[in-house]
Amino acid sequence: LIRRLKVVTETLEGYTDEDDVIEQAKRDIEHLAEAVGSDWLIQHKNKDVRLLVACALADVLRIYAPDPPYGEETSVAAIRLF
């Protein structure tokens, strides 16, 4: 799981903030963003998993700004994780 999350964070970090890249990124990572925002990952017992999930969530929120792809409950859980 940790190896996979490292790949996810490296991939998300690679997206620049250019408008055309961001729009394509939103389409590319829609399902990934949903998976990273899942409760079982946000509340995982392993601190390294939670750290990588927090990094991935930060990039997802950056890509989707100003409209996060998560509902209020997931957003609150993500903020607590940070």
C-alpha positions as CSV (number, residue, x, y, z in Angstrom):
1,L,0.0,0.0,0.0
2,I,2.8,2.4,0.9
3,R,4.6,1.8,-2.4
4,R,1.3,2.5,-4.3
5,L,0.7,5.6,-2.4
6,K,4.2,6.9,-3.1
7,V,3.5,6.4,-6.8
8,V,0.2,8.3,-6.4
9,T,1.8,11.2,-4.7
10,E,4.6,11.4,-7.2
11,T,2.1,11.4,-10.0
12,L,-0.1,14.1,-8.4
13,E,3.0,16.3,-7.7
14,G,3.8,16.2,-11.4
15,Y,0.7,18.1,-12.5
16,T,1.5,21.8,-13.0
17,D,-0.9,24.7,-12.3
18,E,-1.4,25.6,-16.0
19,D,-5.1,25.8,-16.9
20,D,-5.1,23.2,-19.7
21,V,-3.0,20.7,-17.7
22,I,-5.3,21.2,-14.6
23,E,-8.5,20.5,-16.7
24,Q,-7.0,17.3,-18.1
25,A,-5.8,16.4,-14.6
26,K,-9.3,16.7,-13.2
27,R,-10.5,14.2,-15.7
28,D,-7.6,11.9,-15.3
29,I,-7.7,11.7,-11.5
30,E,-11.4,11.7,-10.8
31,H,-11.5,8.1,-9.5
32,L,-8.1,8.5,-7.8
33,A,-9.3,11.5,-5.9
34,E,-12.3,9.6,-4.7
35,A,-10.2,6.7,-3.5
36,V,-7.6,8.9,-1.7
37,G,-10.5,10.6,0.1
38,S,-11.9,7.4,1.5
39,D,-12.4,7.0,5.2
40,W,-10.3,3.9,5.5
41,L,-7.2,5.6,4.1
42,I,-7.7,8.9,6.0
43,Q,-8.1,7.0,9.3
44,H,-5.6,4.3,8.6
45,K,-3.6,3.0,11.6
46,N,-0.2,3.3,9.9
47,K,1.2,6.8,10.3
48,D,3.2,6.5,7.0
49,V,0.0,5.7,5.1
50,R,-1.7,8.7,6.7
51,L,1.2,10.9,5.8
52,L,1.2,9.8,2.1
53,V,-2.6,10.2,2.0
54,A,-2.3,13.7,3.4
55,C,0.3,14.6,0.7
56,A,-2.0,13.1,-2.0
57,L,-5.0,15.0,-0.6
58,A,-3.1,18.3,-0.6
59,D,-2.3,17.8,-4.3
60,V,-5.9,16.8,-5.1
61,L,-7.2,19.9,-3.4
62,R,-4.6,22.0,-5.2
63,I,-5.7,20.5,-8.6
64,Y,-9.4,21.0,-7.9
65,A,-9.1,24.4,-6.3
66,P,-11.3,26.3,-5.6
67,D,-14.0,23.6,-5.8
68,P,-12.9,20.5,-3.8
69,P,-14.1,17.1,-5.1
70,Y,-15.2,16.1,-1.6
71,G,-18.3,16.6,0.5
72,E,-18.2,18.3,3.8
73,E,-17.6,15.1,5.8
74,T,-14.5,14.1,3.8
75,S,-13.2,17.7,3.8
76,V,-13.4,17.9,7.6
77,A,-11.7,14.5,7.9
78,A,-8.9,15.7,5.5
79,I,-8.4,18.9,7.5
80,R,-8.1,16.9,10.7
81,L,-5.5,14.7,9.0
82,F,-3.4,17.7,8.1
